[in-house]
């Protein structure tokens, strides 16, 4: 049976022999593989190798980088630093690529980093820019908390290049002057005496390109009111929806999406976003059907996809907690969960950066039978104290499917929240099926093609 090769990572089961297949009279003889059998999560569809860094030698660049930061001996640390574009760029430039710099001594604890744009109205003391544990910086980071610009996570490529027609604007008359790099350290063994100098480098082209790069983030809010997954649940589906009310801000000529970055934590199994037009799903914007926490990367789309005003975007995250005995709540720690789907596109919009959802206040009042105060800590306690049964897990999926939602999006100047009576519905498309007839499976050259694939997988295993 033919199996469709999916976008993003594919879970591949493979084995190989130490000898090439032998072709006799058009038939291949493949020797037994012995104990050389493995599984691997790898991208198989239209995903070229990243360019060598030497391609950008001679270009101007700047770094947003830590310098010997003492990583706390805690399991989870989120460190934030505010950076300003260097003054040596008085005219607008385009970044044509960016490099993730991971301190070689800390490959085992740097899990991911995100770069946020600060609001153009943000003001900081340039001689003492905020830097420290993200939660401790509090209100200082509020102007820099909603617009994700780019990111990297464990397993991703270290160099990402933008399309030739577009670049990320920096300096000069570009309105964004300040940025935040959020570093996530997953120090599972709580090691001390670790210092880190990780960060990001941006390579600047010598000429402006036709378009400015922008970023759009979809999915769920990252807290317990948006994400709560019962233990011993083999499949919890959490859907979010970005309606035409929001996407009407897309310019009439559309925006061109060129890359996708799905992100959950350990319990995530699938992340996808579909384009919905006239209440019908027409295609995936991106489908990370076989998502894996330990292999996250910026997926360059095989073909750019254009979004138009009024297009609606349905995002789904699927989780499994069969290995857990406690409820998993939304949050930034690795033991918590997230549901984000970030897209790179051009031309840049200044009036839309994020479109996400959470369960409404009314939804929590109903599911708790008004038995608790509706503050965050009380909801967390109710969730963690709850005794989960087979039936209550089924009921919890029904709650997510049918309860009222709060839509969260921005218009460039402020965050807007709109209550919706329920999650919007749409007519879905049929799952993709391979069209190739099994009787046309190929010729005697296929064993060699298979062997080349296995050798490739051997080299990266």
N, C-alpha and C positions, 0 to 999 in steps of 0.2 A: 504494500500500500504506500502510495506517495504521501509525503508529509510536508505541508507548507513551511518554508523557512520564514521565520518571523523577524520583525524588526527588533532592535535591541538585542538582548542576550538570548541565546538558545541553550537549553540544557541538553548537552550531547553525551551520549553513552558510546564509548568507543574502545576498541582493542586493536593491537597491531602485532605483527610478527616481525622478527628481525631479518627476514628474507623477503625479497620482492616476489610478487605473484608470478607464476610461470604460465604462459599462454601456449597451449597445445591444441591444434585443430580448432581454434576459435574459442576454446574453453579455458577458463582460468582456474588454476590450482593455488589456493591460499593456505599456507601452513597454519597450524593451530597457534594461537597467541600465548598459550600458557597463562601465567598470572599477570600478564600485561594488559589489564582491563581497568578503565577509569571512567569517571564522569567529569565534565567540565562545562562551565558557563562561559560561552564566548559569543561575540557577534559574528554573524555569518552573512549578513545582507548589506552589500554596498557600503562597506565601512573601510575606507582607505587608511593606511598608516598616517599618523600625524607628520607634518613636515619636520625636517631636521632643524635644530636651532640655528645652524650655520646659515640658513636661508635669510635670516634677519640680521646677520652680522653687518655692522656699519650703520645700522639705523639708530636713531635716538631712542632712549628708553628711560623709564623711571620705575622704581620699586616701591611697593607698600609692604614693608617687611619688618618683622620683629627683630630685636637684637638681644640675644641671650635672656629671653624671658624665662623666669623660674616657674616651671609648671608645678602647680600644687599636687601633693600626693593624694589626690581624690580620684575616684573612679571617673567622674565626668566633670570637665571644666569647660566653660564657654568664656573665652577671653575676647574682648572687643577693643579696638584701637581706632580712633578717628585720624584720618590722613587728609592732607590738602594737596591738590595738584601743585607741583613745583612751579615757582614763579618764573622759571626760565622758559616757560612756554607762554609768551604773551599773546600769541595768535592761536586760533583754533587749529588743532591737529586731529588726525584720525589714528587711533590705535588699530593696527592691522592684524595683531595677534597678541595673545597673552600667555605667559608661562607661569605655571604653578611651581613655586619654590618650596620644596619639602626638605627640611633639615635632615641630612642623612642619618643623624643619630636618633631621630624621632619618627622614623617611618612606621614604627609599631604603635605609636600613640596618636599621631595626627590623623583624625578620622575624616573631617571635611572642613572646608572654609567657604564662607559666603561673603561677597562684597555687596554692600548696600549703598545706594545713592542717598545723600542727605538732601532735604528740601532746599531749594535755592535760597530761601529766607534764613536758613540756619546760620548762626553766628557763634564762633568759638574764639578762644584766646589762642592765636597761632603759636604763642611761645609755650603754651602748656595744653596741648590737645589731650582730650580724655583718653585714658588707657587703663584697663583693668578688667576685673570680673564683670561680665555684661550686666548681671542683675544689680551689682553695686553701683553702676554708673547711673541707673535710674532715669530720671527725667532728661539727663543730658543727651540720651540716645533717641528720645522720642522723635525728633525731626529726621532720624535716619533709620527708621524701623520698618518701613513698608515697601520700599522699592528695591527689590533684589536686582543687582546688575549682572553678576556672573558668579560662578562657583566651581568648586572642585570637590570630589569625594573619593574615598578610597577605591582604587581600581581604575580611576579615570586617567586619560591622557594628560601629560604634563604641559603640552603645548596645544593651544587651540587657535586656528587661523580663521579670520573672517572672510566672507566671500569677496571677490575682487571688486565688486561694485559698491561695497559698504564698509564702514569702519566705525569704531566706537569713538565719539567725539570727546575731546579733552582740551582744557585750557581756553585762552582767549575769551570770546563772547559766549562760550557754552555756559549755560546757567548753573550747572552743578559744579561746585567748587570743593566740597568736602565729601568724603566717603568713609564708610566703616568696614573694616575687615573683621569678621567674626570667625574665630578659630575654635573648633571643637576638638578637645583632647579626650580620647577614650583610654584612660590610664587604668585598665582593668585590674592590674596588680598593685595599684596605688604606690608606684615607685616614686622615691624622692630623689633630689639632686639631679633633676632633668632640666636642662635649659634649652630653649628652642629659638630658632631664627628663621622660621618659615614665613612665607608671604606670597605675593604675586608681582610679576614683572609685566609691563606693557610696552610693546614695541610700536613706535610711531612711524608711519609712512612719511615720505617726503612731499606728497601731494594729497590734497583733500580728495576723497572719493565722492561718488554721486549721492550716496545715501548715508544717513546716520543709523547706527545699530540701536535697537531698543530691546527691552526684555518684558515679558508678560508672565506673571505667576498665577496659576490656577490651583484649585484643590480645596482643602479644608484648613480652617484655622488650627493652630498648633497648641491646643490645650484640651483639658478634660471635658469641657462642655461640647467640643466638636468631635473628639475621638475617644471612645471608651470601648474596649474589646474584652469580652468575657474570657476567662481561662478555658482551656480544653475545647476551644471552638476551631473546627478545621477550616471554616470559611465564613468570615464576616465581610460583607460588602458595604462600603461606604461611598455613596455617590454625592457629587456636587454638580452645580449647574451654573453656567454664566449666560444669562439670558440676553435677548436683543436690547433690553433696557440699558445694558452696559456696553455692548459691542456696537451700538449706534455711533460711538465715538471713533470707530475705525474710519479712516478717510475713504471717500467714494471710490478711489482707484484701488483700494485694498492695501493690505500689508503682506509681505512675503516672509513666511516662516522657513528658517533654514536649519534649525537645530532644536533638540529637545533634551531636557535634563530631568528625568523622573527621580523622585527622592522619597523613600520611607526609611524606617529603621529595621530592626531584626525580624519583625513579624510580617513585613510586607512581602507579598508574593506576586502581585500584578499591579501595574499602573497604566491606565490608558486615558486618552482624550479623543472623543469623536466630534466631528463637525456636524451640526444639525441645521438643515435649511428647510423652511416650510414645514416644520415639525417632523422631518424625516432625517435620520442619520444618513449621511452620504459617503463618509469615509473616516478613517482614523486620521487624526492629526499626528498622533504617535501612539504606538501600542507596545509597551514593555510587558508583554504577556508573561515572560519568564524572568521577571525582575529578581535580582539578587543583591542583598545589602553589601556584599563584599566586592562587587564589581559594578560600580556606578561611573557613568561617564557622559560627556556631552555627545549625544547621538546626532551626527550630521545626517540630515534627511537625504535619502537617495535622490529625490527630486523636491525642489522647493514647492511649498503649498501656499496658495493665496487665500487669505481670509477677507471677507467683505463686510460692510456695515449690515448689521442684523443677523449675521451668522451667530448661532448659539453653540456653546461648547460644553459637552457633557464629560466630566472626569470621574473616573472610578479607581478606587484603591481596594484591593482585596488582601485580607490578612489571615494568618493561621496562628493560633496560640495553643496548639496541641501539646507543646512542650512547657507550658506555663501553668502554675497553680493559682496565680493572682491576676486580678484584672489589670489590663494594660491601658494606660491613660495617655492622651495626647500630651506632648511636651518635647523639649529639646534633648533631654538625656537619651543615651542609646537604649536604655531599658524602657523608655517611653516610645510613642509612635508619632509619625508625621505623615502627611499626604500632600505632597507638593508636586506640581508638574510645571517646570519653567521652560519657556520658549524664547529663542533668539530670533529676531525678525528685523526687517527694514521696510519702509522708512520709519523712523522712530516717532511714536506718539507721545506727546507731553501731557495727555489727559487720561491715560489709562496705563496702570502698571500692575495692578493686582485685582483678581476677582475670585473670591473664595466664599465658603459657607461655614455655618455652625448651626447647631440645634438651637431653636429659639428659646427665650425665657419661658414662654407659654408651654413649650414642649417639656421642659424640665418640671414645671408645675404639675402637668398632667401625669407624667411617668412616676413622680414621687407622691402622687395623690395629695399634693400641698402639705406634705408632712414635715418639710424642712424649710428653713430660710433659704432663699434662692441666691445666696452669695456663693462665691467660687469654692471656698474651703468646705462649706457644708455639702455641696454637690460631690466634691472629691471624697469626703468621708462616707457619704451615702453609697457611692460606687464601690469603695474599698471594703465597706462592711457587709455588702450584699452577699448573700449565699446563692451561688450560681448553680442551677440545675439544668438538666437537658432541656426541659420545657422553657425555663427562663431565658436560655440562650436563643432558642427559636423565637421567643417573644421579643428579644432584643433586636434581632434582625428586622422583625415587623415594625418595631419602633423607629428604626432608622429609615425604613422604606416609606413610612406613612406620616411621620410627624412634621410639624411646621418647622420652617428653616429661617435663618437670618442670612441674607445676602450681604456680603462685605466687599466693597469696591472703592476705587478712588477716581476723582475727576482731575487729578493733577495738583489740586490745592488742598483737598481734605478727604478724609475717609467717610464714606456714606454707608449707612446700614439700613436695609429694607427688610421687613418681615414678610415672608411668603407663607401662605396657608399650607403648602405642601411642595414637595420636590416636583418640578415640571416633568411631564412625560413626553415621549416622542416615539415614533415608529422606527424600530431598529432595522438594520440591514441583516441579510443572511450571513452566517459565518462563511469565511472564505474556504473554498474547496479546491483542491488541485484538479486541474482540468485534464492533465495528461493521462492517457490510457496506459494502464500497467503493461499491456502487450507491446507498447512502444518504448519500453524502459531504456533502450540504448543498445550500443554495440559492444564488441569485445574490448573497446578502449576504456570502458567504465571501471574495471578493476584498477587501472593505472590512476584514474582520476580519484578514486576512493583512497588509494594508497598515498597519493600526494597529500590529501586532506589529513590522513592519519599521521603522516610524517610532520605536517605543520603543527598538529595538536601535540605531538610528542615533544616538539621543540619548545612549546610554551607551557608544558605541564610541569 
